[in-house]
Amino acid sequence: MTLYISHKSFSYKYLTLLLKIQPLQKYSNMKGTTRIKYPSSEKVYTQGTLHPEIKVAMRQVTLTPTVTKDADGQKLFSENRPVMIYDTSGPYSDPTCETDLKKGLPRLREPWIKQRGDVEKLKDYSSEYCRERMSNHALDYLRFSHTTLPYKALPGKSITQMAYAKMGIITPEMEYVAIRENMNCADLGITTHITPEFVRQEIAEGRAVIPANINHPEAEPMIIGRNFLVKINTNIGNSATTSSIEEEVEKAIWSCKWGGDTLMDLSTGENIHETREWIVRNCPVPVGTVPMYQAMEKVKGVAKDLTWELYRDTLIEQCEQGVDYFTIHCGIRRKNIHLSQGRMTGMVSRGGSIISEWCLQNDKESFLYEHFDDICDICGQYDVAISLGDGLRPGSIHDANDAAQFAELDTMGELVKRAWAKNVQAFIEGPGHVPMHKIRENMERQIEKCHNAPFYTLGPLVTDIAPGYDHITSAIGAAQIAWLGTAMLCYVTPKEHLALPNRDDVRTGVVTYKLAAHAADLAKGHPGAQIRDNALSKARYEFRWKDQFNLSLDPDLALQYYKEAHYENGNFCTMCGPNFCAMRISHRLKDCKE
């Protein structure tokens, strides 16, 4: 493999200005480039071997040298090897790539998709609702104008990553994620089990998912599975009371900067279709949605008026826009809804409560469950993964691991096998609110009942008494359940249970969950997981402050706290001072004779 370096590292004097994204303009005037900058970093690319056309983006952090002194007191400099970091920022951090929000990101995967010869470009949109929106010129002022007609599988063709994997085909997407997971382990002499063939096997068996809609070619391939790096999802989206298109686009890019691996647009307010188009076209990571939210908007919030036909049209609309995975609450059965009624907090899932209300008001089985095979057929034509939503997840630790939660989980186990039979990628959503002593049971039951499908959990929150700090109480649970096998964590912000998060909340939530995910990767022994920790610890011991900041999850905040102490470049910090710094004393011990 060949390593390509596209630009030089940034000067440290600009550190206080780094980690900031140029503010977005009103969507009707979005223009210019949007840049993501990291301190002392270079955008580098590793070329594929099986597929030489792929170049996998990574971030390389340049370190300062270690300074020692010889017997005469002369300074000696020893170079420290750069550290490679998994990069989710896409083209925004590559100064050689022009990024224009009005045009969207480069369509990275489009050549790979077309070369397979099993898709066609449609002559028009298949969704009736989409055609209506596109023909409504009153919406022109907020519409993303560089749309292209969607792709769809040719009749009789199975185009999902799972289908290819079952056929023994290693796609460019599979090699891409293998390289991405390993980073530069080979160069460092670290043995790794993650080969392109291993990726293929994991996808074929349903133990891993590459969310990769053929209509979102802008997304860089990533993988979700317990034998890979723990991933995190970021939730954004407008509501009926707050936020706008430009704010949601800004939050999406902001999430990618701090390390969000996937993004869910959970918009429930106005102009959901247009908001999602702007996000998808400018997002380098997979995008998920809960289609039920938009379906509810179409029926003005009246659950009883929902129909399968309307929901089906919504699925197709979003498939052709490029949504990579759907959260669908297919696991709620009419017969199990009553199990939630004795709970302290009832139902806390929006999608779950909507379909439950529909079942009770119409006295029918859920149309999501009854039409699950149809849902799979639709998703399979675009390679959209299904995230089986936990509509009966516990909303309090009192309700954790109850009959309602586990009844739904059992149904998900049935449904995931039906999805795999149709070569549709699928994963399972999990709780919720669970005290620490009940977390293991969730993971073990999910593995047993859901046949090793990837687990995707919200936290869980391990206590209910911390409004304003729920990103912390949930990260405690997230780290534990990820160590036990959860493949992806859904982040929680400080605003959870209180308000719609803003940009700063997104940053806090993402960084907190990257911490939880990384802690789990260390505990699991993921290849190369400890490289960054060792580099930062060495920098700390050698009082290389710049490197400490630059290697941290949040360099900006680390630098801020350091500068607030009003003491710079000393061999100690203000917590211990010059006389009580253990590391400084430790250095002196080297010169002491036994």
URPE-V681031 format. One record per residue. D_FIRST is the distance of its C-alpha to the first C-alpha in Angstrom with 1 decimal. Layout:
((D_FIRST) (D_FIRST))
This chain:
((0.0) (3.8) (6.7) (9.9) (13.3) (16.1) (19.1) (20.9) (22.3) (25.8) (28.9) (30.6) (34.0) (32.9) (32.1) (35.2) (34.4) (30.8) (30.1) (32.5) (32.1) (34.3) (37.2) (37.3) (40.3) (42.6) (40.9) (43.2) (41.9) (38.2) (36.7) (34.3) (30.9) (30.1) (27.9) (26.5) (26.1) (25.0) (26.1) (23.9) (20.8) (18.0) (16.2) (12.4) (9.8) (6.3) (5.5) (6.5) (6.5) (10.2) (10.9) (9.0) (11.8) (10.9) (9.8) (10.6) (13.1) (13.7) (16.4) (16.2) (19.6) (20.7) (23.3) (26.3) (27.1) (29.3) (32.7) (35.1) (38.1) (39.2) (42.7) (44.0) (42.8) (40.1) (36.9) (33.7) (30.3) (27.3) (24.0) (22.5) (18.8) (17.7) (17.5) (15.2) (17.4) (17.1) (18.2) (20.7) (22.1) (20.4) (21.0) (24.0) (22.1) (20.2) (22.8) (21.4) (22.3) (26.0) (27.2) (30.7) (32.3) (34.7) (31.9) (29.5) (25.7) (23.4) (23.2) (19.5) (19.9) (22.8) (21.0) (19.5) (23.0) (24.8) (22.7) (23.8) (27.3) (29.2) (30.3) (32.9) (33.7) (37.2) (40.0) (41.3) (40.7) (41.9) (43.3) (46.8) (46.5) (43.4) (45.4) (48.3) (46.2) (44.6) (48.1) (49.7) (49.7) (51.1) (47.6) (46.0) (46.1) (43.7) (41.5) (37.9) (38.5) (35.1) (35.1) (34.0) (35.4) (33.6) (31.8) (33.2) (32.5) (34.3) (37.3) (36.6) (32.8) (31.0) (28.0) (27.0) (23.8) (26.1) (27.5) (24.1) (23.2) (26.6) (26.0) (22.9) (20.6) (17.2) (17.2) (14.6) (16.3) (15.8) (12.0) (12.1) (14.4) (12.6) (9.6) (12.5) (14.6) (12.4) (11.3) (10.1) (12.2) (10.0) (10.2) (13.8) (14.6) (15.7) (16.2) (15.7) (17.2) (15.5) (13.5) (13.7) (16.7) (18.3) (18.1) (19.8) (22.4) (23.3) (23.8) (25.8) (28.0) (28.6) (27.3) (24.8) (24.8) (22.5) (25.1) (24.2) (27.3) (26.7) (28.9) (26.8) (23.7) (23.4) (22.2) (18.6) (18.2) (19.1) (20.6) (24.0) (24.8) (26.1) (23.3) (21.0) (21.4) (24.9) (25.1) (28.0) (29.9) (32.0) (35.3) (36.7) (39.4) (42.8) (46.2) (49.6) (50.6) (47.7) (44.4) (43.3) (40.5) (39.3) (39.4) (37.4) (34.7) (34.6) (34.4) (31.5) (29.4) (30.8) (29.6) (26.0) (26.2) (27.3) (24.9) (26.6) (24.3) (26.8) (30.0) (33.4) (35.9) (39.2) (41.5) (45.1) (46.8) (47.3) (45.0) (42.5) (41.1) (40.6) (39.2) (36.5) (35.6) (34.9) (32.9) (30.7) (30.0) (28.9) (27.1) (23.3) (23.8) (25.7) (29.5) (32.2) (36.0) (39.2) (40.8) (44.2) (44.5) (44.5) (46.7) (49.2) (49.2) (50.2) (53.2) (54.2) (53.5) (55.8) (54.1) (56.8) (56.0) (52.5) (51.9) (49.2) (49.4) (48.7) (45.9) (44.3) (44.4) (42.7) (39.9) (39.4) (39.7) (36.9) (34.7) (34.9) (34.3) (30.9) (31.7) (29.0) (31.3) (35.0) (37.0) (40.0) (42.8) (43.4) (44.3) (47.7) (50.5) (54.0) (55.3) (53.2) (53.9) (57.1) (55.1) (54.0) (57.6) (58.5) (55.6) (56.1) (53.7) (53.7) (50.8) (48.3) (45.8) (46.6) (45.3) (46.9) (50.2) (50.3) (49.9) (52.3) (54.8) (54.4) (55.0) (58.1) (59.6) (59.2) (59.8) (56.9) (53.7) (50.6) (49.5) (45.9) (46.4) (48.5) (46.0) (42.8) (42.0) (42.5) (40.2) (37.5) (38.2) (37.8) (34.5) (33.0) (33.6) (31.2) (28.9) (30.6) (30.4) (33.7) (34.3) (37.5) (39.5) (41.8) (44.9) (47.0) (44.9) (47.1) (47.9) (49.5) (49.1) (52.5) (51.2) (48.0) (47.4) (50.6) (51.5) (50.5) (46.9) (46.4) (48.2) (45.7) (42.8) (44.3) (44.5) (40.8) (40.0) (42.0) (40.3) (36.7) (37.3) (38.9) (35.9) (33.6) (36.0) (35.4) (31.5) (31.7) (29.5) (31.7) (31.9) (35.0) (36.5) (38.4) (40.8) (42.2) (44.6) (44.5) (45.8) (43.6) (45.5) (45.0) (41.2) (40.2) (42.6) (40.8) (37.4) (38.8) (40.9) (38.1) (36.0) (39.0) (40.5) (37.3) (35.5) (32.4) (31.6) (29.8) (32.4) (32.6) (35.2) (37.2) (37.5) (39.7) (42.4) (44.1) (47.3) (49.2) (50.8) (48.3) (48.5) (46.5) (44.3) (43.0) (39.4) (40.1) (42.1) (39.6) (36.6) (38.4) (38.5) (35.0) (33.5) (35.6) (35.0) (31.2) (31.3) (33.3) (30.9) (31.1) (27.8) (28.7) (31.3) (33.4) (34.2) (37.7) (39.0) (42.1) (44.0) (43.7) (47.2) (48.4) (47.0) (44.2) (41.4) (40.7) (37.6) (38.3) (38.8) (35.4) (33.8) (35.8) (35.1) (31.3) (31.0) (33.4) (31.5) (28.1) (29.9) (31.3) (27.9) (26.2) (29.2) (28.8) (25.0) (26.1) (29.0) (26.9) (24.5) (21.3) (18.3) (17.8) (20.8) (22.7) (20.3) (21.9) (25.4) (25.1) (24.0) (26.9) (29.4) (28.6) (29.1) (32.4) (33.7) (33.1) (34.6) (31.6) (32.9) (30.4) (27.5) (29.5) (30.0) (26.5) (25.0) (27.7) (27.7) (30.4) (30.1) (33.0) (35.4) (34.6) (35.3) (38.4) (39.9) (39.3) (40.9) (43.8) (44.8) (45.7) (44.2) (41.0) (39.0) (41.1) (40.3) (41.7) (42.1) (45.4) (45.5) (46.3) (47.2) (47.2) (49.2) (47.9) (44.1) (43.1) (39.7) (41.6) (44.1) (41.4) (40.1) (43.7) (44.0) (41.5) (44.2) (47.0) (48.4) (49.1))
